[in-house]
Every structure is written in structure tokens, then in C-alpha cells.
């Protein structure tokens, strides 16, 4: 990093305090609702409140981590407020409110020019300029293989997907994520076009209306700007309703279900100019998936473990834009724009003699498959313990043969399984942790690193609660002492999470 870039990086984080202060902040908890995070940061400077408004996942989908994204916005070096994919509209709306509290953007021409220059320098300081190493410079990769991981009778559809990296030159490490630039289902784009009564081949910069809706614009959660726009096109009660929705109000109790098509169907008969309509939508953001392979084992391959998102609202089946593309709509041999995102604070210890404990139910197993392959390749001797769970052993035991092979090879020392629908009582990974409390504590005393991958809102919080019980009961700590112990694990890099 150049001296200029370093100075810009220091300036852009002004007002947020040190990164260690961020780590100890009470709002740095992915399981807390945004309203609670904002209460906890209410008396702090606006830059800190912006940090609290983020989803707290440091996933990198925005092109920053949470801290740097908040810093860039607070310094007015970044004006895009909708980049936090996990936080969605809720985070974007809060950031908009905080920017308004700051007085909005610069109005003086010289000030505006200076801030544009600061933005350019800041982004250069934060970006990895190598092809395929950031969302700003994706490369093409070809889908090589796909197969379903669930067996007959599973309630889920989960796929193992492999990409060929031989022509891309991409490299990655265990713990990294793979970014894919998805495309919308063309049939959904066609329904949106029909709803606004526009010709599919209407020319839009970059292609036709249909091209742009398929490849460039998000057709997921309807943005506030769309409701504002609809309000201008309608009158009377419909206008009032659209304006209320734009403010985050929920007059009909259906706000959370309104994607772009549902919003248009809620206000039928509008005929917007297609270009103006496109300007009301948000860009289609890349999606990140935990890499589930080790490049030491297969140098030119990267694999993903993808749960297909599918649910029904109002009689219409909706599909996850990226998960359905990867699971169904891409043909073997098709190319997709991709990049590797280094995940902050989620990596194996450099010393293979250090034991690792991994908790990853469902698709949370993905990075741990990568970890275990890597440790087998380097002949790590520290021991590895995996807690894995899902609904049914017969249909949802992902990579069973591989895990048994890793056990036979000695790369996986211990495997604890939890099946939530196979007995009269639901059993989860946190229950298996409590069952093995004494042994788990011994591993921690030996210096084990503890990893969690999966759902941020429920599972990760429950796992941490179980760990606190283990520390209390087996380590002889009070509840406050247990919390301090776990916090110290986090500060030392021995408790790491990859949650979503």
C-alpha cells in the first residue's frame, strides 16, 4: 500500500475508533435485530451508528468489510447505500436516514470534487486490483459438474457445484468465498415486462429492456424508490398507499412479501416509461458462497455447496436468484462471472499441530470440507472435530462417504452428528456440544480453534450460548467469566465465524 493509500485508509476510518473497539462493541452481534443494534449505539457518532446498521457479517459482498463500508459512507467517499446484501432494505433505509442526519452530500463544488477524489483514493486503497480478486474485476469460469446432495425423501434441494478455474488463473485458500454474478430467471423478467406493458426489445443503455432486467437489475425485494415512483404515477388512495410503503410503513401487512413483480401487481395498470422504471430498481448484486474444496487437492477446481431457495407467496413460487441459477438453470459448460473473496477472520491456524473444532450444520459444512481436505493434504496432526447436523440421517448426510474417508485417513478425528427430525425430540449441533462438554473443554484447554458456519440469526447464537455453558460448567467460570473467556477467544482469533 502506498503512503497516499495508507493515509486515505486512515482518514476513511475516522470517527469509528479502533478495530478492537469495534470487536468489543455490543452491536457486533449478527443475531441482534437492527432496532436493538441501533439502540445500543444511539449515543455514538454517526459513523459508529452506520457501523451498527450493517448486518455484522463482514461477508465482503459490498466490496468492503462492515467497518470500511460504514467509514466510506460516513466520510462521504461512498454514496451507494444499498450494497449490504445480508442487511437488505432495512440496512439501506437506516443508512439513508443517517446520511440525512449528517446533512446529506456535499453541495459546494470544491467540497464535492474533494470528496470524489477521496472516494477514488479510498476505493483504490481497499481494493485488490488483480483479476478475479474482487467484485470490481470478475473473471469467467465454466461450470463443470453438479449433483444433488440430498437423497430421496429430503425436504431440501442442495447441490454440489464445481467450476473449472483452469482458464481463469484464480487461486483461493480454505475459508475464502466464491462470488458469483447471477442472472434473473427470464420468465420472471417477462412477467415484470408484461406488468408494465412495455415491449421486451425496448432499447435501454446496454441492451434491450429484457436483457437489462435479466442481467443487471434486482427483481427481489421492491426498493423504496419503486414505491415512490409508483406514487407519482397513481392518485388518490393508491398514491397514499405507495408513499406509505416507500417510507417503510405497512398499510396492508404485506410489505415483507413485495418483490418487484408483486409491487407492480399491487398497483395494476401503471404504464411507466421503461427507462424511468429501470432507474427505480437496484443493481443485481453478486452472491457469495463458502468454498467447499481445497485447491491443494484439486488445483483447477472450486466447489460450492448450494441450498436452493424456494418458497411460495400468494400462490406464486419464488426462487433464490443465485441458488436456482447454480442448481438448475445453468447448463454444464456455461460460463459465469465470478471472483474470489477473502473472508475476514476465517482461516485455518498456520500450525497444523493446533486442533480445530468446527460447527457447521446443513450447508455450513462447506468451508469445513475445505478445511479437512487441506489438513489431509498438509498432514496436519492437531486433531479435527466436526459437529454436523441436518434433518434426517438417511437423506441429509452431506458428503458422508468423504467424511468417513477423512476419518479413515486421520484428517477428521471426531464426528458428532445431530438429526433434528429423526427422533421424538429435535437434536441440534449445540445439543451435541453440551453432550460432549468435558471433552470439548479439554480441546479448548489444548488451544483448539473454534469455528462456526451457518445461520447467523439462530444457529450461531445458540452455538455460542452452548459454548458459554461448557465454559461455565467445565471451566469453573461464572457467567461473566465465561463471556470474558469467549470474548478472549475471539480477540485471539481462536473463535471465528462465517455466518449468513
JOKABEL-V514381 format. One record per pair of residues at least 6 apart in sequence whose C-alpha atoms are under 8 Angstrom apart, sorted by sequence separation. I is the first residue (numbers start at 1). J is the second residue. D is the distance in whole Angstrom. If there is no record, write none. Layout:
i->I j->J d->D
i->I j->J d->D
This chain:
i->16 j->22 d->8
i->22 j->28 d->7
i->58 j->64 d->8
i->59 j->65 d->7
i->60 j->66 d->8
i->72 j->78 d->5
i->73 j->79 d->6
i->82 j->88 d->7
i->99 j->105 d->8
i->106 j->112 d->5
i->128 j->134 d->6
i->131 j->137 d->5
i->132 j->138 d->5
i->150 j->156 d->7
i->193 j->199 d->7
i->202 j->208 d->5
i->203 j->209 d->6
i->206 j->212 d->7
i->213 j->219 d->8
i->233 j->239 d->8
i->244 j->250 d->7
i->245 j->251 d->7
i->249 j->255 d->8
i->264 j->270 d->8
i->295 j->301 d->7
i->311 j->317 d->6
i->312 j->318 d->6
i->359 j->365 d->8
i->360 j->366 d->8
i->390 j->396 d->6
i->406 j->412 d->5
i->407 j->413 d->6
i->420 j->426 d->4
i->421 j->427 d->8
i->454 j->460 d->7
i->471 j->477 d->6
i->472 j->478 d->6
i->489 j->495 d->5
i->490 j->496 d->7
i->41 j->48 d->7
i->42 j->49 d->7
i->58 j->65 d->5
i->62 j->69 d->8
i->73 j->80 d->8
i->82 j->89 d->7
i->84 j->91 d->7
i->105 j->112 d->8
i->127 j->134 d->7
i->130 j->137 d->7
i->131 j->138 d->6
i->132 j->139 d->5
i->150 j->157 d->6
i->193 j->200 d->7
i->201 j->208 d->5
i->202 j->209 d->5
i->231 j->238 d->7
i->232 j->239 d->7
i->244 j->251 d->7
i->248 j->255 d->8
i->295 j->302 d->7
i->310 j->317 d->7
i->311 j->318 d->5
i->390 j->397 d->7
i->407 j->414 d->8
i->419 j->426 d->7
i->420 j->427 d->5
i->433 j->440 d->7
i->453 j->460 d->7
i->472 j->479 d->6
i->41 j->49 d->6
i->58 j->66 d->5
i->73 j->81 d->8
i->84 j->92 d->7
i->129 j->137 d->7
i->131 j->139 d->6
i->149 j->157 d->8
i->150 j->158 d->6
i->200 j->208 d->7
i->201 j->209 d->6
i->202 j->210 d->8
i->204 j->212 d->7
i->231 j->239 d->4
i->293 j->301 d->8
i->294 j->302 d->8
i->310 j->318 d->6
i->311 j->319 d->7
i->360 j->368 d->7
i->389 j->397 d->8
i->419 j->427 d->6
i->420 j->428 d->6
i->452 j->460 d->7
i->27 j->36 d->8
i->57 j->66 d->7
i->69 j->78 d->8
i->82 j->91 d->8
i->83 j->92 d->8
i->106 j->115 d->8
i->148 j->157 d->7
i->149 j->158 d->6
i->150 j->159 d->8
i->200 j->209 d->6
i->201 j->210 d->7
i->230 j->239 d->7
i->231 j->240 d->7
i->293 j->302 d->6
i->310 j->319 d->5
i->403 j->412 d->7
i->418 j->427 d->6
i->419 j->428 d->7
i->472 j->481 d->8
i->486 j->495 d->8
i->27 j->37 d->5
i->56 j->66 d->6
i->82 j->92 d->5
i->148 j->158 d->6
i->149 j->159 d->5
i->190 j->200 d->8
i->199 j->209 d->8
i->200 j->210 d->5
i->231 j->241 d->8
i->241 j->251 d->7
i->245 j->255 d->7
i->292 j->302 d->7
i->293 j->303 d->5
i->309 j->319 d->6
i->310 j->320 d->6
i->358 j->368 d->7
i->418 j->428 d->5
i->472 j->482 d->6
i->26 j->37 d->8
i->27 j->38 d->8
i->38 j->49 d->7
i->41 j->52 d->7
i->55 j->66 d->8
i->81 j->92 d->5
i->148 j->159 d->4
i->149 j->160 d->6
i->231 j->242 d->5
i->291 j->302 d->7
i->292 j->303 d->5
i->293 j->304 d->8
i->308 j->319 d->8
i->309 j->320 d->5
i->418 j->429 d->6
i->452 j->463 d->8
i->468 j->479 d->7
i->471 j->482 d->6
i->54 j->66 d->6
i->147 j->159 d->6
i->148 j->160 d->6
i->230 j->242 d->6
i->231 j->243 d->6
i->291 j->303 d->6
i->292 j->304 d->5
i->308 j->320 d->7
i->372 j->384 d->8
i->417 j->429 d->7
i->27 j->40 d->6
i->146 j->159 d->7
i->147 j->160 d->5
i->291 j->304 d->5
i->292 j->305 d->6
i->416 j->429 d->8
i->418 j->431 d->8
i->469 j->482 d->8
i->26 j->40 d->7
i->27 j->41 d->7
i->38 j->52 d->6
i->81 j->95 d->6
i->146 j->160 d->6
i->147 j->161 d->7
i->228 j->242 d->7
i->290 j->304 d->7
i->291 j->305 d->8
i->309 j->323 d->6
i->418 j->432 d->7
i->468 j->482 d->6
i->471 j->485 d->8
i->37 j->52 d->6
i->38 j->53 d->7
i->51 j->66 d->6
i->81 j->96 d->7
i->145 j->160 d->8
i->146 j->161 d->4
i->227 j->242 d->5
i->228 j->243 d->6
i->289 j->304 d->7
i->290 j->305 d->8
i->308 j->323 d->5
i->309 j->324 d->7
i->417 j->432 d->7
i->468 j->483 d->7
i->37 j->53 d->7
i->51 j->67 d->6
i->54 j->70 d->8
i->145 j->161 d->6
i->146 j->162 d->6
i->227 j->243 d->6
i->289 j->305 d->8
i->307 j->323 d->7
i->308 j->324 d->6
i->416 j->432 d->7
i->144 j->161 d->8
i->145 j->162 d->5
i->193 j->210 d->7
i->289 j->306 d->8
i->306 j->323 d->6
i->34 j->52 d->8
i->51 j->69 d->8
i->143 j->161 d->7
i->144 j->162 d->5
i->145 j->163 d->7
i->227 j->245 d->6
i->228 j->246 d->6
i->368 j->386 d->8
i->468 j->486 d->7
i->34 j->53 d->6
i->51 j->70 d->5
i->143 j->162 d->6
i->144 j->163 d->5
i->227 j->246 d->5
i->308 j->327 d->7
i->50 j->70 d->5
i->51 j->71 d->8
i->143 j->163 d->4
i->144 j->164 d->6
i->190 j->210 d->7
i->226 j->246 d->8
i->306 j->326 d->8
i->62 j->83 d->5
i->142 j->163 d->5
i->143 j->164 d->6
i->189 j->210 d->7
i->224 j->245 d->7
i->225 j->246 d->7
i->306 j->327 d->7
i->48 j->70 d->8
i->61 j->83 d->7
i->62 j->84 d->6
i->141 j->163 d->6
i->142 j->164 d->5
i->224 j->246 d->4
i->47 j->70 d->6
i->61 j->84 d->7
i->62 j->85 d->7
i->141 j->164 d->6
i->142 j->165 d->7
i->223 j->246 d->8
i->224 j->247 d->7
i->348 j->371 d->7
i->352 j->375 d->7
i->365 j->388 d->7
i->28 j->52 d->7
i->47 j->71 d->6
i->50 j->74 d->7
i->61 j->85 d->7
i->141 j->165 d->6
i->186 j->210 d->8
i->189 j->213 d->6
i->224 j->248 d->8
i->27 j->52 d->6
i->30 j->55 d->6
i->74 j->99 d->8
i->189 j->214 d->6
i->30 j->56 d->5
i->47 j->73 d->8
i->73 j->99 d->8
i->141 j->167 d->7
i->352 j->378 d->8
i->355 j->381 d->8
i->356 j->382 d->7
i->358 j->384 d->8
i->360 j->386 d->8
i->361 j->387 d->7
i->362 j->388 d->7
i->386 j->412 d->8
i->393 j->419 d->6
i->29 j->56 d->6
i->30 j->57 d->6
i->47 j->74 d->5
i->141 j->168 d->6
i->352 j->379 d->8
i->353 j->380 d->6
i->354 j->381 d->8
i->355 j->382 d->4
i->356 j->383 d->6
i->357 j->384 d->6
i->358 j->385 d->6
i->359 j->386 d->6
i->360 j->387 d->6
i->361 j->388 d->5
i->362 j->389 d->6
i->384 j->411 d->7
i->385 j->412 d->6
i->388 j->415 d->7
i->392 j->419 d->5
i->28 j->56 d->6
i->46 j->74 d->7
i->140 j->168 d->7
i->186 j->214 d->6
i->352 j->380 d->4
i->353 j->381 d->5
i->354 j->382 d->5
i->355 j->383 d->5
i->356 j->384 d->5
i->357 j->385 d->5
i->358 j->386 d->5
i->359 j->387 d->5
i->360 j->388 d->5
i->361 j->389 d->4
i->362 j->390 d->5
i->383 j->411 d->7
i->384 j->412 d->5
i->385 j->413 d->6
i->386 j->414 d->6
i->387 j->415 d->6
i->388 j->416 d->6
i->389 j->417 d->5
i->390 j->418 d->7
i->391 j->419 d->5
i->392 j->420 d->7
i->16 j->45 d->8
i->55 j->84 d->7
i->57 j->86 d->8
i->76 j->105 d->7
i->139 j->168 d->6
i->184 j->213 d->7
i->185 j->214 d->7
i->238 j->267 d->7
i->352 j->381 d->6
i->353 j->382 d->4
i->354 j->383 d->7
i->355 j->384 d->6
i->356 j->385 d->6
i->357 j->386 d->6
i->358 j->387 d->6
i->359 j->388 d->6
i->360 j->389 d->7
i->361 j->390 d->6
i->383 j->412 d->7
i->384 j->413 d->5
i->385 j->414 d->5
i->386 j->415 d->5
i->387 j->416 d->5
i->388 j->417 d->5
i->389 j->418 d->4
i->390 j->419 d->5
i->391 j->420 d->5
i->392 j->421 d->6
i->393 j->422 d->7
i->441 j->470 d->7
i->15 j->45 d->7
i->54 j->84 d->7
i->184 j->214 d->5
i->189 j->219 d->8
i->352 j->382 d->6
i->353 j->383 d->8
i->357 j->387 d->8
i->376 j->406 d->8
i->381 j->411 d->8
i->383 j->413 d->6
i->384 j->414 d->7
i->385 j->415 d->6
i->386 j->416 d->6
i->387 j->417 d->6
i->388 j->418 d->6
i->389 j->419 d->6
i->390 j->420 d->6
i->391 j->421 d->5
i->392 j->422 d->6
i->440 j->470 d->8
i->441 j->471 d->7
i->16 j->47 d->6
i->55 j->86 d->6
i->183 j->214 d->6
i->184 j->215 d->6
i->380 j->411 d->7
i->385 j->416 d->8
i->387 j->418 d->8
i->389 j->420 d->8
i->391 j->422 d->7
i->15 j->47 d->6
i->16 j->48 d->5
i->55 j->87 d->5
i->183 j->215 d->5
i->379 j->411 d->8
i->430 j->462 d->7
i->434 j->466 d->6
i->438 j->470 d->8
i->15 j->48 d->7
i->54 j->87 d->6
i->182 j->215 d->7
i->183 j->216 d->7
i->373 j->406 d->8
i->376 j->409 d->8
i->430 j->463 d->5
i->433 j->466 d->7
i->434 j->467 d->8
i->437 j->470 d->5
i->441 j->474 d->6
i->184 j->218 d->8
i->362 j->396 d->8
i->372 j->406 d->7
i->376 j->410 d->8
i->429 j->463 d->8
i->433 j->467 d->8
i->441 j->475 d->7
i->184 j->219 d->7
i->221 j->256 d->8
i->287 j->322 d->7
i->376 j->411 d->5
i->431 j->466 d->8
i->434 j->469 d->8
i->55 j->91 d->7
i->132 j->168 d->8
i->221 j->257 d->8
i->222 j->258 d->6
i->227 j->263 d->8
i->234 j->270 d->7
i->362 j->398 d->8
i->375 j->411 d->6
i->430 j->466 d->6
i->434 j->470 d->7
i->438 j->474 d->6
i->54 j->91 d->6
i->133 j->170 d->8
i->221 j->258 d->6
i->222 j->259 d->5
i->223 j->260 d->8
i->230 j->267 d->8
i->233 j->270 d->7
i->437 j->474 d->7
i->53 j->91 d->6
i->77 j->115 d->6
i->132 j->170 d->6
i->221 j->259 d->4
i->222 j->260 d->5
i->373 j->411 d->8
i->390 j->428 d->8
i->76 j->115 d->6
i->77 j->116 d->7
i->220 j->259 d->5
i->221 j->260 d->6
i->233 j->272 d->8
i->372 j->411 d->6
i->389 j->428 d->6
i->460 j->499 d->7
i->219 j->259 d->6
i->220 j->260 d->6
i->230 j->270 d->8
i->372 j->412 d->7
i->389 j->429 d->6
i->53 j->94 d->7
i->77 j->118 d->6
i->78 j->119 d->6
i->219 j->260 d->5
i->222 j->263 d->7
i->388 j->429 d->6
i->53 j->95 d->7
i->77 j->119 d->4
i->219 j->261 d->7
i->387 j->429 d->6
i->76 j->119 d->8
i->77 j->120 d->8
i->451 j->494 d->8
i->456 j->499 d->5
i->135 j->179 d->7
i->449 j->493 d->8
i->450 j->494 d->6
i->451 j->495 d->6
i->452 j->496 d->7
i->453 j->497 d->6
i->454 j->498 d->7
i->455 j->499 d->6
i->456 j->500 d->5
i->50 j->95 d->6
i->77 j->122 d->7
i->387 j->432 d->8
i->449 j->494 d->4
i->450 j->495 d->5
i->451 j->496 d->5
i->452 j->497 d->5
i->453 j->498 d->5
i->454 j->499 d->5
i->455 j->500 d->5
i->387 j->433 d->8
i->448 j->494 d->7
i->449 j->495 d->6
i->450 j->496 d->6
i->451 j->497 d->6
i->452 j->498 d->6
i->453 j->499 d->5
i->454 j->500 d->6
i->72 j->119 d->8
i->449 j->496 d->8
i->451 j->498 d->8
i->452 j->499 d->7
i->50 j->98 d->7
i->229 j->277 d->8
i->49 j->98 d->8
i->72 j->122 d->8
i->16 j->67 d->8
i->226 j->277 d->8
i->229 j->280 d->7
i->46 j->98 d->7
i->288 j->341 d->8
i->13 j->67 d->8
i->226 j->280 d->5
i->13 j->68 d->7
i->16 j->71 d->7
i->225 j->280 d->5
i->226 j->281 d->7
i->12 j->68 d->8
i->15 j->71 d->8
i->34 j->90 d->8
i->46 j->102 d->8
i->225 j->281 d->7
i->257 j->313 d->7
i->307 j->363 d->7
i->14 j->71 d->7
i->34 j->91 d->8
i->223 j->280 d->8
i->306 j->363 d->7
i->13 j->71 d->5
i->223 j->281 d->7
i->305 j->363 d->6
i->12 j->71 d->5
i->13 j->72 d->7
i->222 j->281 d->8
i->223 j->282 d->7
i->12 j->72 d->6
i->14 j->75 d->8
i->217 j->278 d->8
i->305 j->366 d->6
i->64 j->126 d->7
i->219 j->281 d->8
i->304 j->366 d->7
i->12 j->75 d->6
i->218 j->281 d->7
i->63 j->127 d->8
i->217 j->281 d->6
i->218 j->282 d->6
i->12 j->77 d->8
i->209 j->274 d->7
i->217 j->282 d->6
i->218 j->283 d->5
i->219 j->284 d->8
i->195 j->261 d->7
i->217 j->283 d->5
i->218 j->284 d->4
i->216 j->283 d->6
i->217 j->284 d->5
i->218 j->285 d->7
i->192 j->260 d->8
i->196 j->264 d->7
i->216 j->284 d->5
i->361 j->429 d->7
i->192 j->261 d->6
i->195 j->264 d->6
i->215 j->284 d->8
i->191 j->261 d->7
i->195 j->265 d->7
i->359 j->429 d->7
i->63 j->134 d->7
i->204 j->275 d->7
i->63 j->135 d->6
i->192 j->264 d->8
i->202 j->274 d->8
i->63 j->136 d->8
i->195 j->268 d->7
i->196 j->269 d->7
i->198 j->271 d->8
i->292 j->365 d->8
i->293 j->366 d->8
i->61 j->135 d->8
i->195 j->269 d->8
i->196 j->270 d->6
i->197 j->271 d->6
i->292 j->366 d->4
i->293 j->367 d->7
i->196 j->271 d->5
i->291 j->366 d->6
i->292 j->367 d->5
i->196 j->272 d->6
i->198 j->274 d->7
i->290 j->366 d->6
i->291 j->367 d->6
i->292 j->368 d->7
i->293 j->369 d->6
i->294 j->370 d->5
i->297 j->373 d->7
i->290 j->367 d->6
i->292 j->369 d->5
i->293 j->370 d->4
i->294 j->371 d->7
i->297 j->374 d->7
i->292 j->370 d->5
i->293 j->371 d->8
i->296 j->374 d->6
i->291 j->370 d->7
i->294 j->373 d->6
i->295 j->374 d->8
i->293 j->373 d->7
i->294 j->374 d->5
i->297 j->377 d->7
i->296 j->377 d->7
i->367 j->453 d->8
i->355 j->443 d->7
i->364 j->452 d->8
i->365 j->453 d->7
i->364 j->453 d->5
i->364 j->454 d->4
i->355 j->446 d->8
i->357 j->448 d->7
i->359 j->450 d->8
i->363 j->454 d->7
i->364 j->455 d->8
i->355 j->447 d->7
i->356 j->448 d->5
i->357 j->449 d->6
i->358 j->450 d->6
i->359 j->451 d->6
i->360 j->452 d->6
i->361 j->453 d->8
i->362 j->454 d->8
i->354 j->447 d->7
i->355 j->448 d->5
i->356 j->449 d->5
i->357 j->450 d->5
i->358 j->451 d->5
i->359 j->452 d->5
i->360 j->453 d->5
i->361 j->454 d->7
i->354 j->448 d->6
i->355 j->449 d->6
i->356 j->450 d->6
i->357 j->451 d->6
i->358 j->452 d->6
i->359 j->453 d->6
i->360 j->454 d->6
i->354 j->449 d->7
i->356 j->451 d->8
i->358 j->453 d->8
i->349 j->449 d->8
i->183 j->284 d->8
i->182 j->284 d->8
i->182 j->285 d->8
i->181 j->285 d->7
i->182 j->286 d->6
i->181 j->286 d->4
i->182 j->287 d->7
i->346 j->451 d->8
i->180 j->286 d->5
i->181 j->287 d->7
i->179 j->286 d->6
i->180 j->287 d->5
i->179 j->287 d->5
i->180 j->288 d->6
i->179 j->288 d->4
i->8 j->118 d->7
i->12 j->122 d->7
i->178 j->288 d->5
i->179 j->289 d->6
i->177 j->288 d->6
i->178 j->289 d->5
i->177 j->289 d->5
i->178 j->290 d->6
i->8 j->121 d->7
i->9 j->122 d->6
i->177 j->290 d->4
i->178 j->291 d->6
i->8 j->122 d->6
i->176 j->290 d->7
i->177 j->291 d->5
i->175 j->290 d->7
i->176 j->291 d->6
i->5 j->121 d->6
i->9 j->125 d->6
i->175 j->291 d->7
i->5 j->122 d->7
i->8 j->125 d->7
i->9 j->126 d->8
i->174 j->291 d->7
i->61 j->179 d->8
i->5 j->124 d->7
i->6 j->125 d->7
i->174 j->293 d->7
i->5 j->125 d->5
i->174 j->294 d->6
i->173 j->294 d->7
i->173 j->295 d->7
i->172 j->295 d->7
i->1 j->125 d->7
i->171 j->295 d->8
i->178 j->304 d->8
i->89 j->221 d->8
i->89 j->223 d->7
i->166 j->300 d->5
i->165 j->300 d->5
i->166 j->301 d->8
i->164 j->300 d->6
i->165 j->301 d->6
i->185 j->321 d->7
i->164 j->301 d->5
i->165 j->302 d->7
i->184 j->321 d->6
i->163 j->301 d->6
i->164 j->302 d->7
i->183 j->321 d->7
i->162 j->301 d->7
i->163 j->302 d->5
i->182 j->321 d->7
i->183 j->322 d->7
i->162 j->302 d->6
i->163 j->303 d->6
i->182 j->322 d->5
i->185 j->325 d->8
i->162 j->303 d->4
i->181 j->322 d->8
i->184 j->325 d->8
i->161 j->303 d->5
i->162 j->304 d->6
i->180 j->322 d->8
i->183 j->325 d->7
i->160 j->303 d->7
i->161 j->304 d->5
i->182 j->325 d->7
i->160 j->304 d->6
i->161 j->305 d->6
i->160 j->305 d->5
i->161 j->306 d->7
i->159 j->305 d->6
i->160 j->306 d->6
i->158 j->305 d->7
i->159 j->306 d->5
i->158 j->306 d->5
i->159 j->307 d->6
i->345 j->493 d->7
i->158 j->307 d->4
i->159 j->308 d->8
i->157 j->307 d->6
i->158 j->308 d->6
i->346 j->496 d->6
i->135 j->286 d->7
i->156 j->307 d->7
i->157 j->308 d->6
i->345 j->496 d->6
i->346 j->497 d->6
i->156 j->308 d->8
i->345 j->497 d->8
i->346 j->498 d->7
i->182 j->336 d->8
i->181 j->336 d->7
i->343 j->498 d->8
i->180 j->336 d->7
i->181 j->337 d->5
i->180 j->337 d->6
i->181 j->338 d->6
i->180 j->338 d->5
i->179 j->338 d->5
i->180 j->339 d->7
i->178 j->338 d->7
i->179 j->339 d->5
i->178 j->339 d->6
i->179 j->340 d->6
i->178 j->340 d->5
i->179 j->341 d->7
i->177 j->340 d->6
i->178 j->341 d->6
i->176 j->340 d->7
i->177 j->341 d->5
i->161 j->326 d->7
i->176 j->341 d->6
i->177 j->342 d->6
i->161 j->327 d->8
i->176 j->342 d->5
i->177 j->343 d->6
i->175 j->342 d->8
i->176 j->343 d->5
i->159 j->327 d->6
i->172 j->340 d->7
i->175 j->343 d->7
i->158 j->327 d->8
i->170 j->339 d->8
i->171 j->340 d->8
i->170 j->340 d->7
i->172 j->342 d->8
i->176 j->346 d->8
i->175 j->346 d->6
i->176 j->347 d->8
i->175 j->347 d->5
i->174 j->347 d->6
i->175 j->348 d->8
i->174 j->348 d->7
i->146 j->327 d->7
i->146 j->332 d->8
i->143 j->330 d->8
i->145 j->332 d->6
i->143 j->331 d->8
i->144 j->332 d->6
i->143 j->332 d->5
i->144 j->333 d->6
i->142 j->332 d->8
i->143 j->333 d->5
i->142 j->333 d->6
i->143 j->334 d->6
i->142 j->334 d->6
i->143 j->335 d->6
i->175 j->367 d->6
i->142 j->335 d->4
i->143 j->336 d->8
i->174 j->367 d->7
i->141 j->335 d->5
i->142 j->336 d->7
i->140 j->335 d->6
i->141 j->336 d->6
i->175 j->370 d->7
i->140 j->336 d->5
i->141 j->337 d->7
i->174 j->370 d->6
i->175 j->371 d->7
i->140 j->337 d->5
i->141 j->338 d->7
i->174 j->371 d->6
i->139 j->337 d->5
i->140 j->338 d->6
i->138 j->337 d->6
i->139 j->338 d->5
i->82 j->282 d->8
i->85 j->285 d->7
i->138 j->338 d->5
i->139 j->339 d->6
i->174 j->374 d->7
i->138 j->339 d->5
i->83 j->285 d->8
i->137 j->339 d->7
i->135 j->338 d->8
i->135 j->339 d->6
i->134 j->339 d->6
i->158 j->363 d->8
i->132 j->338 d->7
i->133 j->339 d->6
i->134 j->340 d->7
i->132 j->339 d->4
i->133 j->340 d->5
i->134 j->341 d->6
i->131 j->339 d->8
i->132 j->340 d->6
i->133 j->341 d->6
i->61 j->285 d->8
i->61 j->286 d->7
i->61 j->287 d->7
i->61 j->288 d->7
i->59 j->288 d->8
i->154 j->392 d->7
i->154 j->395 d->5
i->153 j->395 d->6
i->154 j->396 d->7
i->151 j->394 d->7
i->152 j->395 d->6
i->151 j->395 d->4
i->150 j->395 d->5
i->151 j->396 d->7
i->150 j->396 d->5
i->149 j->396 d->7
i->150 j->397 d->7
i->150 j->398 d->7
i->149 j->398 d->6
i->149 j->399 d->7
i->65 j->344 d->8
i->60 j->341 d->7
i->60 j->342 d->8
i->60 j->343 d->7
i->59 j->343 d->6
i->58 j->343 d->8
i->59 j->344 d->8
i->58 j->344 d->7
i->86 j->500 d->7
i->31 j->456 d->6
i->32 j->457 d->7
i->30 j->456 d->6
i->31 j->457 d->4
i->30 j->457 d->6
i->31 j->458 d->7
i->31 j->460 d->8
i->31 j->461 d->6
i->59 j->498 d->8
i->57 j->498 d->8
i->57 j->499 d->6
i->57 j->500 d->7
i->24 j->487 d->8
i->23 j->491 d->8
i->20 j->491 d->8
